[in-house]
Every structure is written in C-alpha cells, then in structure tokens.
Amino acid sequence: MSAERMFHDMRHGSDPWPDEDVPANVRQFAIESLRWQAQEIIDEVLCGTDPREELARARLRRCLIQNPGKPELALLQQLTFNRDCLTERPS
C-alpha cells in the first residue's frame, strides 16, 4: 500500500491494516507501536537546533496540531510534503 493511500485511509478513519485475518489486538498493538516510533522520530527532529532546519520543524509542529494524538499521521504528512517539494523543484 502506498504512503498516500495509507495516509488517506487513516485520515478518513479506515483501518490501515484491513486484513481481517489479523486479530484486533495484534492490529491495535501494531498501531500503538507505530505511534510510539513516530513520536520518537518527531521528538528527535524537534530537539534539533540547526537554524537551517527551523522551517521543517515549524511544519512538523503544524502537522502535529492538525493530527492531535496521531503522531504517525503528522510524520507521514510531513514526509509526504517534503517529498512533494523535492519532486516539484526544477532540475
């Protein structure tokens, strides 16, 4: 599943792991694990002090505000934005 599809599904309340053969407790553990890992990455980025990265930190903070309690969505939104900016730059 592409990141865009996963992001869209998660934003609209769909289960990102629609495989019904996976028990609900396993899916819940996977989601909580993903959230914890995303929060760890976010914390590392926000602790940075390089002034050249301040715009990225500000965008990440905005993503966190737009996705309260869902750091995995905030991180995915930030990464998608960064990727889109890279692909839109003229060569």
Secondary structure as UniProt FT lines:
FT   HELIX           3..11
FT   TURN            12..13
FT   TURN            20..21
FT   HELIX           24..46
FT   HELIX           51..53
FT   HELIX           54..66
FT   TURN            68..69
FT   HELIX           71..88
//
